[in-house]
Amino acid sequence: MKSKIVSKTFGLVAGLAMSAMSWQANAAEPLKIGYSDWPGWVAWEVAIEKKWFKEAGVDVKFEWFDYVASMDAYAAGKLDAVHMTNGDALVTGSTGAPSVMILLNDYSNGNDMVVAKQGVASVKDLKGKKVGVEVGFVAHLMLLTALDANGMSESDVTLVNVPTNETPQVLASGEVDAIVAWQPSSGQALNLVPGSKAVFTSADNPGIIYDGLSVNPASLSSRKKDWEKVLKVWYKTVDYINDPKTHADAVSIMASRVGLAPAEYEPFLKGTKILSLEEAKAAYKKGDGLDSIYGSSKVSDDFNVANKVYDAPQDINVYFDGSLTNGL
């Protein structure tokens, strides 16, 4: 999935602190869930519009943010849960805002891209050239992955630190030879710069970026039954999106939320592998590869430490809990 789709940022500002001591679960209050502009999270609009939460007997309040702002709100104790990448869950935890990812919405399957200007036909053609990327964020990890896959390293290119939502304009200006971004910024770059092309995408390395729902541990402990109901609604939503009979309606609802026509939104959805229940259960199994949330998160943790996003490796095991998913 994300700065406006979203970081998928691995570089949440250090020092964010969650006043967990003052946070109190209150069963009389709705579950407050932060979400932002990424297809795997915009999908909740289907359930909201269809009133499936009321039908399931759980009171929720979804709050719409820019991605980084949603993590800020969570870190400040204003939300019970927030949608973020697996790598960002580690970042927020390292700065004092622990969470448990109880739901794996999706993994990026093409929406994250290395977009190069005309004349740069491959990643190898970037040797000695400038790449615009938000250093320390998920796009940076994508770039390192692309370079490694082509027998290259970071020293083979010159990094130009650019906020992800500004990458299309920077590529168009000619200041850099390529940028790294996710939808919609990656798509905007392709549309804005004639002859540009995606020379590497997250579809080339599926599982490098997972997107999920991370919950405050206190909320999870005190309202576990409610969170189980939230997950049941999610998989009802997934079925609705995947059913050919209702897919168009689902896309229309999602597109409306972000102000796009359904035909414009469909490619974003195709670049996002929304996980079925069985696929999510498989991803929760411990393993070293990118097909496991644990293997993927180890890659993210190594990246975060190497780039001084935080100092000490995180205990990945405490950030992910597939028990509710496995119980469905």
C-alpha positions as CSV (number, residue, x, y, z in Angstrom):
1,M,0.0,0.0,0.0
2,K,1.6,4.8,1.4
3,S,2.2,9.2,2.2
4,K,-0.9,9.4,0.1
5,I,-1.0,5.9,-0.7
6,V,0.8,6.0,1.4
7,S,3.9,5.0,2.9
8,K,4.1,2.8,3.5
9,T,6.6,4.9,5.5
10,F,9.3,3.2,7.4
11,G,10.5,6.5,8.7
12,L,7.9,7.7,11.1
13,V,9.4,10.6,13.0
14,A,11.4,9.3,16.0
15,G,10.1,10.4,19.4
16,L,6.4,9.7,18.8
17,A,5.1,8.4,22.1
18,M,1.8,6.7,22.9
19,S,0.3,7.5,26.2
20,A,-0.6,3.9,26.7
21,M,-0.9,4.3,30.4
22,S,-3.8,6.8,29.9
23,W,-5.5,4.8,27.2
24,Q,-8.5,2.9,28.6
25,A,-10.7,0.5,26.7
26,N,-14.3,1.4,27.0
27,A,-16.8,-1.1,25.7
28,A,-19.4,1.6,25.5
29,E,-17.3,3.5,23.0
30,P,-17.0,2.6,19.3
31,L,-13.7,1.1,18.1
32,K,-11.9,3.9,16.5
33,I,-10.0,2.7,13.4
34,G,-7.7,4.9,11.3
35,Y,-7.4,4.3,7.6
36,S,-6.1,6.0,4.5
37,D,-5.8,6.0,0.8
38,W,-4.6,2.5,-0.1
39,P,-6.9,0.0,-1.9
40,G,-6.5,-2.7,0.8
41,W,-7.9,-0.1,3.3
42,V,-10.3,1.8,1.1
43,A,-12.0,-1.6,0.7
44,W,-13.6,-1.0,4.1
45,E,-15.9,1.5,2.4
46,V,-17.9,-1.4,1.1
47,A,-18.6,-2.6,4.6
48,I,-19.3,0.9,5.8
49,E,-21.8,1.6,3.0
50,K,-23.5,-1.7,3.4
51,K,-23.8,-1.3,7.2
52,W,-22.3,-4.7,7.8
53,F,-20.7,-3.6,11.1
54,K,-24.2,-2.9,12.6
55,E,-25.4,-6.2,11.2
56,A,-22.4,-7.9,12.9
57,G,-23.2,-6.3,16.2
58,V,-20.0,-4.2,16.6
59,D,-19.8,-0.4,16.9
60,V,-16.9,1.0,14.9
61,K,-15.9,4.5,13.8
62,F,-13.5,4.7,10.8
63,E,-11.5,7.9,10.7
64,W,-9.9,9.0,7.4
65,F,-6.4,10.4,7.4
66,D,-3.3,10.9,5.3
67,Y,-1.2,7.9,6.0
68,V,1.5,9.5,8.3
69,A,-1.2,11.5,10.1
70,S,-3.0,8.2,10.9
71,M,0.1,6.8,12.6
72,D,0.6,10.1,14.5
73,A,-3.0,9.8,15.8
74,Y,-2.4,6.2,16.8
75,A,0.8,7.0,18.5
76,A,-1.0,9.8,20.4
77,G,-3.5,7.3,21.8
78,K,-6.4,8.7,19.7
79,L,-7.2,5.5,17.9
80,D,-7.8,1.9,18.9
81,A,-6.2,0.7,15.7
82,V,-4.6,1.9,12.6
83,H,-3.8,0.5,9.1
84,M,-0.1,0.5,8.3
85,T,2.6,-1.6,6.7
86,N,4.4,-4.3,8.6
87,G,7.5,-2.2,8.5
88,D,5.8,0.8,9.9
89,A,4.3,-1.3,12.7
90,L,7.9,-1.9,13.8
91,V,8.7,1.8,13.5
92,T,5.7,3.0,15.6
93,G,6.5,0.3,18.2
94,S,10.1,1.3,18.4
95,T,9.1,4.9,19.2
96,G,6.8,3.8,22.1
97,A,3.5,2.9,20.4
98,P,3.2,-0.9,20.5
99,S,0.6,-2.6,18.3
100,V,-0.5,-6.1,17.3
101,M,-1.3,-6.7,13.6
102,I,-4.3,-9.0,13.8
103,L,-5.4,-8.7,10.1
104,L,-3.4,-8.9,6.9
105,N,-5.3,-6.9,4.3
106,D,-3.0,-7.4,1.4
107,Y,0.5,-7.1,0.0
108,S,1.5,-4.7,-2.7
109,N,1.5,-6.4,-6.1
110,G,2.6,-3.8,-8.6
111,N,1.5,-0.4,-7.1
112,D,4.9,0.3,-5.8
113,M,7.2,1.1,-8.7
114,V,10.6,2.4,-9.8
115,V,9.7,4.7,-12.6
116,A,12.4,5.8,-15.0
117,K,12.5,8.5,-17.6
118,Q,12.7,7.8,-21.4
119,G,15.9,6.1,-22.3
120,V,16.3,4.2,-19.1
121,A,15.1,0.8,-20.1
122,S,16.0,-1.2,-17.0
123,V,17.3,-1.0,-13.4
124,K,20.8,-1.7,-14.7
125,D,20.6,1.4,-16.8
126,L,20.4,3.4,-13.6
127,K,24.0,2.9,-12.8
128,G,25.6,6.3,-12.1
129,K,22.3,8.1,-12.3
130,K,20.1,10.0,-9.9
131,V,17.1,8.4,-8.2
132,G,14.5,10.4,-6.3
133,V,13.3,8.5,-3.3
134,E,12.1,9.3,0.2
135,V,15.2,8.1,2.1
136,G,14.5,5.7,5.0
137,F,10.9,5.0,3.9
138,V,9.4,2.0,2.1
139,A,10.2,3.4,-1.3
140,H,13.9,3.3,-0.3
141,L,13.5,-0.4,0.6
142,M,11.9,-1.0,-2.8
143,L,14.9,0.6,-4.5
144,L,17.4,-1.5,-2.6
145,T,15.4,-4.6,-3.5
146,A,15.4,-3.6,-7.2
147,L,19.1,-2.9,-7.2
148,D,20.0,-6.1,-5.4
149,A,17.8,-8.1,-7.8
150,N,20.0,-6.7,-10.6
151,G,23.4,-7.3,-9.0
152,M,23.7,-3.7,-7.9
153,S,23.9,-1.8,-4.6
154,E,23.0,1.7,-3.4
155,S,26.5,2.9,-4.2
156,D,25.7,2.4,-7.9
157,V,23.2,5.3,-7.9
158,T,22.9,8.8,-6.4
159,L,20.0,9.2,-4.0
160,V,18.0,12.4,-4.1
161,N,15.8,12.7,-1.0
162,V,12.3,13.6,-2.3
163,P,8.9,13.3,-0.4
164,T,7.0,10.5,-2.2
165,N,4.0,12.7,-3.1
166,E,6.4,15.1,-4.9
167,T,8.2,12.5,-7.0
168,P,6.1,12.9,-10.2
169,Q,7.0,16.6,-10.4
170,V,10.7,15.9,-9.7
171,L,10.9,13.3,-12.4
172,A,9.2,15.7,-14.8
173,S,11.6,18.4,-13.9
174,G,14.6,16.4,-15.1
175,E,16.3,16.6,-11.8
176,V,16.5,12.9,-11.5
177,D,16.5,9.9,-13.9
178,A,14.1,7.8,-12.0
179,I,11.8,7.9,-8.9
180,V,10.4,5.4,-6.5
181,A,6.8,5.7,-5.4
182,W,3.5,3.9,-4.9
183,Q,0.1,4.6,-6.4
184,P,-1.2,7.2,-7.0
185,S,2.2,8.9,-7.2
186,S,3.8,6.2,-9.3
187,G,0.9,6.4,-11.8
188,Q,1.0,10.1,-11.9
189,A,4.7,10.0,-12.8
190,L,4.0,7.6,-15.6
191,N,1.2,9.9,-16.9
192,L,3.2,13.1,-16.4
193,V,6.5,12.1,-18.1
194,P,6.3,11.1,-21.7
195,G,8.2,7.9,-22.4
196,S,8.6,7.0,-18.8
197,K,8.2,3.3,-17.7
198,A,8.2,1.2,-14.6
199,V,11.5,-0.8,-14.6
200,F,10.7,-2.6,-11.3
201,T,7.5,-3.0,-9.3
202,S,6.4,-4.8,-6.1
203,A,5.0,-7.5,-8.3
204,D,8.6,-8.5,-9.1
205,N,9.1,-9.2,-5.4
206,P,5.7,-10.0,-3.9
207,G,5.5,-9.9,-0.1
208,I,8.1,-7.2,0.4
209,I,5.3,-4.9,1.7
210,Y,2.3,-6.2,3.7
211,D,-0.5,-4.0,4.7
212,G,-2.6,-4.7,7.8
213,L,-4.7,-3.7,10.8
214,S,-2.6,-3.0,13.9
215,V,-4.5,-2.8,17.2
216,N,-3.6,-1.3,20.5
217,P,-2.7,-4.3,22.8
218,A,-5.0,-3.0,25.6
219,S,-8.0,-2.8,23.2
220,L,-7.3,-6.2,21.8
221,S,-7.2,-7.7,25.3
222,S,-10.3,-6.0,26.6
223,R,-12.5,-6.2,23.4
224,K,-11.3,-9.4,21.7
225,K,-14.8,-10.4,20.7
226,D,-15.5,-7.1,19.0
227,W,-12.2,-7.4,17.0
228,E,-13.3,-10.9,16.0
229,K,-16.5,-9.4,14.5
230,V,-14.4,-6.7,12.7
231,L,-12.4,-9.5,11.0
232,K,-15.5,-11.4,10.0
233,V,-16.8,-8.2,8.3
234,W,-13.5,-7.8,6.5
235,Y,-13.7,-11.3,4.9
236,K,-17.3,-10.6,4.0
237,T,-16.0,-7.5,2.2
238,V,-13.2,-9.5,0.5
239,D,-15.7,-12.0,-0.8
240,Y,-17.9,-9.1,-2.1
241,I,-14.9,-7.6,-4.0
242,N,-13.8,-10.9,-5.4
243,D,-17.3,-12.1,-6.5
244,P,-17.7,-11.3,-10.3
245,K,-21.3,-10.5,-9.6
246,T,-20.6,-7.7,-7.1
247,H,-17.0,-6.7,-8.1
248,A,-18.1,-3.7,-10.1
249,D,-20.3,-2.4,-7.3
250,A,-17.3,-2.7,-4.9
251,V,-15.0,-0.9,-7.2
252,S,-17.5,1.9,-7.6
253,I,-17.8,2.4,-3.9
254,M,-14.1,2.4,-3.4
255,A,-13.5,4.8,-6.3
256,S,-16.1,7.2,-5.0
257,R,-14.3,7.4,-1.6
258,V,-11.1,8.8,-3.3
259,G,-12.8,10.8,-6.0
260,L,-12.0,8.7,-9.0
261,A,-14.0,7.0,-11.7
262,P,-14.3,3.2,-11.4
263,A,-12.3,2.7,-14.5
264,E,-9.5,4.9,-13.1
265,Y,-9.5,3.0,-9.8
266,E,-9.5,-0.6,-11.2
267,P,-5.7,-0.6,-11.9
268,F,-5.0,0.4,-8.3
269,L,-7.0,-2.6,-7.1
270,K,-5.2,-4.9,-9.6
271,G,-1.9,-3.7,-8.2
272,T,-2.9,-4.8,-4.7
273,K,-3.1,-8.5,-3.8
274,I,-6.0,-8.5,-1.3
275,L,-5.6,-11.7,0.7
276,S,-8.4,-14.3,1.0
277,L,-8.9,-15.8,4.4
278,E,-6.8,-18.9,3.4
279,E,-4.1,-16.8,1.9
280,A,-3.9,-14.7,5.1
281,K,-3.7,-17.8,7.3
282,A,-0.8,-19.0,5.2
283,A,1.0,-15.7,5.5
284,Y,0.7,-15.8,9.3
285,K,2.8,-19.0,9.3
286,K,6.3,-18.4,10.5
287,G,8.9,-18.6,7.9
288,D,12.0,-16.8,6.5
289,G,10.6,-16.0,3.0
290,L,8.4,-13.1,1.8
291,D,5.4,-15.4,1.8
292,S,5.4,-15.1,5.6
293,I,4.7,-11.9,7.5
294,Y,7.6,-12.8,9.8
295,G,10.1,-13.3,7.0
296,S,9.0,-10.1,5.3
297,S,9.1,-8.1,8.5
298,K,12.7,-9.4,9.2
299,V,13.7,-7.7,5.9
300,S,12.0,-4.5,7.1
301,D,13.6,-4.7,10.5
302,D,17.1,-5.1,9.0
303,F,16.4,-2.2,6.7
304,N,15.2,0.1,9.5
305,V,18.2,-0.7,11.6
306,A,20.7,-0.3,8.7
307,N,19.2,3.1,7.9
308,K,19.1,4.2,11.5
309,V,15.3,4.5,11.6
310,Y,15.7,3.0,15.0
311,D,18.8,1.6,16.8
312,A,18.0,-1.9,18.0
313,P,16.3,-4.8,16.2
314,Q,12.7,-5.3,17.2
315,D,11.2,-8.5,18.5
316,I,9.1,-9.2,15.4
317,N,7.0,-11.9,17.1
318,V,5.2,-9.5,19.4
319,Y,3.9,-7.4,16.5
320,F,1.9,-10.0,14.7
321,D,-0.9,-12.3,16.0
322,G,-2.7,-14.6,13.5
323,S,-4.9,-16.3,16.2
324,L,-8.1,-14.3,15.3
325,T,-7.6,-14.9,11.6
326,N,-6.8,-18.6,12.1
327,G,-10.0,-18.9,14.3
328,L,-12.3,-17.8,11.5
